[in-house]
Amino acid sequence: MSRWLPFEEPLVQLDEDLARLDRELQSLDGSADADKLIELRQRRDKLIETRDRLLREIFSVLKPWHRVQIARHQKRPYPLDYINGMCSNFIELHGDRTFGDDGAVVAGLARLDGRSVVMVGYQKGRDVRERQRRNFGMPLPEGLRKARRVMELADKFGKPVISFVDTPGAACLVEAEERGISEAIARNQMVMSQLRVPVVVIIVGEGNSGGAIALALGDKVFMLEHAYYSVISPEGCASILWRDGSRGADAAAALHLTAEDIVRFGVADGIIPEPPGGAHRDPATAIRNVKATILQALAELDQYSPEELVERRYQRYRHMGVFRESRDAVKSEP
């Protein structure tokens, strides 16, 4: 996948010039001419200023389809990047104790600023081999049952659960159906609704369909600025509505799947800002922003008893969504 997305074309030459200048500066040793160093640094500063201005202009007018492309960017941080970047002593657990292990789901114990927590999430993989091993982040039933097993451990020992969502959807395979993917999704939601510990959900990239909701029921749900959350992928929606999967951009606009939309609907609680140009341009800043949001959410949730957490979570989802009842008279057929 290209480092640049199609709508970022004005940035391509600037990024290449900056990379060339950085290489030139690194190649110069301490004996290099001082005037030459000053000139190169000034040119670099000017290029950065121009690039940042263009980034602000481009990213201030993004369309929903652009957000989908950013959320899918191969260089974007994945859950393990966030977990390893913000936690210490992460111990990954494997297997569902029933069938096997699923590489699409990561789950384990970690310490977050000295506090013991449980981390779960979907991992897509970076290269072709890893993506195949992890099924492109699309969970099988055993993956969801592994996450459930680890979340039940969190409940047993009173540890908060942090869930990272980034998936194109649950696995669409015959073996997934044979092993009960629908049941696994539903049971995960039931278990998460009854956990007596704080549950914080972060949608860091794609949040599609049953795969997303299987790990997204929490006390607090946040979305990264360029993540999206939808009942179906834009291409899948276009294939159903118009029999044309190439109309993904039209479907993305109709689905209202951006972070702003989801917060407006009351499904998510807030938006986590990303660095200029998206999380893939500055992963370290994105990780810091996510960590700060999680710590703030946990501090707020710590004031509630286990019973209050369960009741508040029930009320949250019981009252989610609105409907309008039409009182217009319906003319009867003669």
N, C-alpha and C positions, 0 to 999 in steps of 0.2 A: 504494500500500500504506500502511496506517495506521502511524503511528509506534509504536503500542502493539500488542502481541500480545494475543490473547483472555485469557490467564491473567494479564495485567498490569493488568487493569481497576482494582484498588484503587489503582494508581499514577497513573491518568489525571488525576484532579483535583489531586493533589499536583504533578505535572509542570506542569500548566497554571497553577497558583498561583505556582509558582517562576518560570515564564517571564514572568508578569505582573509579579512583583516585580522581576525583572531589568530589564525594560523601564522600570519606574518609576524604578529607581535610575540607569539610564543617562540618563534624561531630566533628572535634577536636575543643576543646574550648581553651581559652587563656592560660590555665594552662598546655597545652600539651608540651611535651618535645621538646625543640628547635631543637635538632639534628634530631628528627623524622620529624619535619616540613620541615627542609632543605632537608632531603633525599627525601621526597615525592614530593617536588617542583622540585627538580633536575630530578627525574624520569619523572615527568609530562613534563618538558621542553624538555627532550630528546625524549619523545613520540611525542610531537607536531612537533619537528624538523623532525622526521622520517615520520610522517603523511604528512607534507607539501611537503616533497621531493617526496613521492609517488603520491600525488595529482598532482604535476607538471608533473611527468612522465606520469601518466594516461591521464591527460587532454591535453597533448601536441600532442597526436596521436588519438584524437577522430574521429570516423567515423560519417557520416551524421545521421545514425540511432541512434547513441548515443546522438547526439544533440536533436533529436526528443524526446527521453526518458527523457532527462533533462528538456526540455521545458514543458513536461507534469507532472513533479514531483508534487505530491500532497502538498508538503511542500513549494513549490516555492511561493514567494510573488505574490499576485493577485492585480488588480488595486486598490481596496479599501485599501490595505496595503500601496501602494505607496501614494495614496491621503492622507490618515490619517497620514502617516509618514513624508510627506513634506509640508503639508498645515495646516492652521488653519481655524476654522469656516466653515468647509464644511457643506453645506446645501443641502441635496439630494432632488431632485424634482421627482415626480412620475406621471405616466400616460401620454397618448398621446393626451388626450382631444377628442378622437374619439371612442376608444374601451375599453382600460383598461391599466393596468400596466404590465410590464414584468420584472421579477427579474433578468433575464440574463444581463440586461443593467442597469448600474448605471450612473446617470447624475446629475449635480448640480453645485452650486456656491461655490467658496472657495477663500482663500487668500494665495498667494504664495509669501513669503518674503514681505508681506505688499501690494502686488498687487492683485487686484481682477481679477480672472480668472474663466473660465468655464471648468469643468472636465467631460469627458464622457469615458465610457469603458465597457468591458465585465467582469462579475464576475462569476466564476464557482461554488464557494461554497466549504467548507471544509469537512463537514460530509455528510452522505448519504441524510439526510433530507434536508439540505440546497442545495445540488447539485440538488435534484429533484425540489426544489422550483425555482431554477435558471436555470433549464433545462441544466445543465452542461455547462453553458456559451454560449449556442446556441440561438441566438436572434430570437424572433418572430417579425412579422411586427410592432406590437405596441411598441416593444422595440426600434426598429430603428426609428420609428416616434417620440418616446419620446426624443431620442438623437437629432433628427433633430429639434424638438421644442426648446430644450435648446440651441442648437447651433444658432438658429435664434435669440434667446434672446441675446446671446453673440454678434451677429452682430448688433443688434439694439442698444445695450448699449456700444459697442466698447470694449468688453472684449476678450482677447486671448482665444483660444480653445486648450486644451490639451487632446489628445485622447490616451487611453491605449487599445491595441489590444491583446487579449488572448482568442481565440475561436477555437473550432474544426470545426466551420462552422455554417452557418445559420440553423435554425430549419428545419429538414426534416419531417414535419408533414402535414397531410391533411389540418388541420385548418390553418397552416401557408400559404399554397398555396391558400386556400379559401380567406384569408384576404390580399393577395397580397404581398408575401415576395419578389418577383422579383422586383415589382414596388418600394417597400420600399428601397431596396438596390440601385437601379438606382437613385431614387430621392435623397437619402442621398449623393450620389456622386455628383450629379448636384448641390445641395445646398452647399456642402463643397467646390466645385470648385469656387463658387461665393461669399464666405464669404469675407467681407472687413476687416477682422481682422487676425492677425497671427494665423496659425494653425500648431501645433507641434504634430506629431504622434510618439508614442513609442510602438514598438512591444515587449511585455515583455515575451511572452511565445509562444503559438501557433498562427499562422496567416494563417488560412485556408479558402480558397474559398470565396464565396460572403459575408459571415459573416465578414471576415477580411476587404475586400475592402470597405464595407459599412461605415467604420469609419477610413479608412487609407489614405484618400486623403488630403495631407497637403503641407505646404510650406517646411517643414523639416520632414523627416522620419528617425527614428533611430531604431536600433534593439539591444536588449541585446545580449551579446556574444553567448549565447546558445539558443536563440530563433530561430524559423524558419518561413518562409513565403512561401506559396505554393498555387497553384491553386486548389489543392486537397490533401487530406490526403494520406500519403504513402500507407496505407492499401487499401484505395479506388482506388488509381492508380493501385496497384497490382491486385485488383479484376477485373479491366477493361482490363488491358494489358495481364495478365497471367491467369485470372480466378482463382486466388489463393491469398486471402488476407493475408496469412501468409508470403508472400514475401515482406513485408513492408520495410525491410532493403534494398533490391535490388531497390525498387522504390525510396526510400529516396536518394540513391546515384545517380539515374538517373534524379531526379527532380531538382538537384542543388538548394536546399532550405535553405542552411545555411546562416548565416549572411554575411560571406565572399563572397559567391556567389551573394547574393542580392545587396550588395554594388558594386561588380564588374560589375553587369548588369546595374547599375545606378538607380535602383529602390529605394534604401535606400541611405541616405547620410553618415551614419557613424555607427560604432559599439560601444556600451557602454560596457566597461569591467565589468565582474562579479568577485566576490571574488573567490579565489581558491576553486574548487569543485562545483561551481555554486551558484546562488543567494539563494537557499534554505539553504545553510550552513551558510550564514551570511547575512540575509535580511537587516540589518541596513546599511551595506556598499553598497549593491545594491541600496537601496533607495537614499543614498547620491549621488551615481554616476549618477542616473537618474535625480535627482533634479539639479545637476550641469549642466548636458547636456541641460535640459530644459531652465534654466536661461540663459545660453550662447546663445542658439538658439533664445530666445525672444529678447535678447539684439541686436542680429544681425538683426532680422526682424523689430525691432522698427524703423529702419532708413527709411523704405519704407512707402509711402502713401497708403491709402486703394486701390486706383486705381492701383498702382504699384504692390501691393500684388496679386491682382486678375490677372493681366497680366502676372506676373512672374509665378504664379501657372499654368496658361493656357499653357504657353510656356514649362514649365517643363514636363507636361504630354503629350503635343502635340509632343514633340521630344523624348519621352521615347521609347526605343526599336530600334532595327536596323533590316535591311533585306539585303539580297544579291541577286542581280539579275543575273541570269545565261545567258550568251550570247553564250553558246555552240549551234551549229547548231543542229537541230532536224531532223533526217532523216525521210522523209515521207514514208508512206507505198507504196509499188509498186502497 
